[in-house]
Amino acid sequence: MAKLTLTQFLSLDGVCQAPGGRNEDTRGGFEHGGWSFPFADEDFGAFIDGVFDRVGAFLLGRRTYEIFSGYWPQVTDDNDPIASRLNSLPKYVVSTTLEKADWNNSTIISGNVADEVARLKRELGDGELQIHGSGALARSLMAHDLIDEFHLLVFPVVLGSGLRLFADGTMPTRLTLDSSSTTGTGVAIHTYRTAGRPEYGTFGLPE
């Protein structure tokens, strides 16, 4: 069975909106697009390359798909570790509004998303089915316990507004830290495995 992983860029206050470009996603009047750019370095690039080295297929929300398909097909270097995989491997796009997906090897999923993703995990074998960005899609799959691993890259910046990955109403989930590192520019990279529901208790006063 394939492992479903999520790679997500987050600000210190949990914002995941438009990390890669000024006009990437301006919903809600968001004015901080491109906030991850100043922190890119060799450590950051090496981690991302490692993630793409393990991919077998991609699962993307409509907005992320449109952003990616507007850029990566123009990168034609077969040695590029990201473009070579995005341009060739299967891409499954979750959307109820997208009528066609012309990017090579793309398939639209518009039915019962949880059932379709569960089926993909069973059928894709031992590789990774990877989500990049796509916060709304990720939250919907968390509600069905379908995400197996989170790569959360936390950038040393506070934005004060914007869409958040773990918004109100996200399924309560307990995570186990699998690995952690920090880039030269201060990006904290945490990889977590899902571990069921949170556990609770109460700290008592000493007698």
C-alpha positions, -999 to 999 in steps of 0.1 A, spaced: 0 0 0 13 35 -8 21 59 19 2 92 17 25 121 27 19 159 30 46 185 26 35 219 38 52 252 44 40 271 75 48 304 91 53 304 129 17 314 133 5 285 111 -2 303 79 2 281 47 -12 306 22 9 316 -9 44 308 3 59 308 -31 49 340 -49 34 374 -45 3 367 -65 1 330 -58 -31 332 -37 -46 365 -27 -79 352 -13 -92 373 16 -70 402 6 -38 383 16 -8 406 10 21 384 21 26 361 -9 61 348 -14 70 348 23 91 316 21 114 329 -6 140 347 16 147 314 35 156 291 5 191 277 8 210 245 1 197 227 32 161 235 22 167 224 -14 183 192 -3 154 183 18 128 190 -9 149 170 -34 149 141 -10 111 142 -8 107 142 -46 131 113 -48 106 91 -30 74 100 -50 54 76 -70 24 99 -78 10 132 -68 -23 142 -52 -31 179 -56 -60 203 -49 -72 223 -78 -55 256 -69 -21 239 -63 -25 220 -95 -31 252 -115 -1 269 -99 22 239 -106 9 233 -142 14 270 -150 51 267 -142 67 233 -141 59 222 -177 82 250 -188 111 234 -170 123 209 -195 156 198 -179 153 160 -174 179 162 -146 158 186 -125 148 165 -96 114 182 -92 104 190 -127 113 156 -141 89 139 -117 61 165 -118 61 164 -155 61 126 -159 45 109 -129 8 105 -124 -10 135 -110 -45 131 -94 -64 164 -91 -92 168 -66 -118 192 -80 -155 195 -86 -151 225 -110 -121 216 -132 -134 204 -165 -101 191 -180 -65 186 -168 -41 189 -198 -8 185 -180 8 152 -189 -5 122 -169 -32 141 -150 -65 126 -138 -94 145 -122 -110 131 -91 -145 145 -86 -164 118 -68 -161 106 -32 -126 119 -25 -119 98 6 -129 66 -12 -109 74 -43 -78 83 -22 -81 51 -2 -83 32 -35 -53 49 -49 -33 41 -17 -42 4 -22 -34 3 -59 -2 24 -62 20 -1 -44 49 7 -21 58 42 -33 46 75 -19 15 94 -29 24 129 -22 4 160 -14 22 194 -17 4 224 -4 -33 219 -9 -43 227 26 -81 222 22 -76 189 6 -52 178 34 -77 188 61 -105 168 44 -82 137 42 -72 141 79 -108 138 87 -107 102 73 -73 93 88 -58 90 53 -26 110 57 2 88 71 31 113 73 35 151 76 66 171 65 60 205 82 85 231 72 82 260 97 96 293 86 108 319 111 83 345 101 50 357 116 23 369 92 -7 377 113 -32 367 87 -39 341 61 -53 306 56 -40 280 81 -34 243 76 -48 234 110 -78 256 110 -107 254 135 -125 222 129 -95 201 119 -97 165 131 -79 162 164 -49 140 157 -19 128 177 15 128 159 48 111 166 80 130 157 100 109 132 128 133 124 138 170 128 164 193 114 170 230 109 183 247 77 210 274 77 183 301 74 164 288 104 136 268 87 126 240 112 118 208 93 97 183 113 85 149 100 56 134 119 38 101 116 1 100 125 -6 81 158 -44 81 163 -63 105 185 -49 128 212 -46 116 248 -57 139 276 -50 143 313 -49 169 341 -19 182 360 -28 180 397 -15 202 425 9 185 449 -6 173 481 
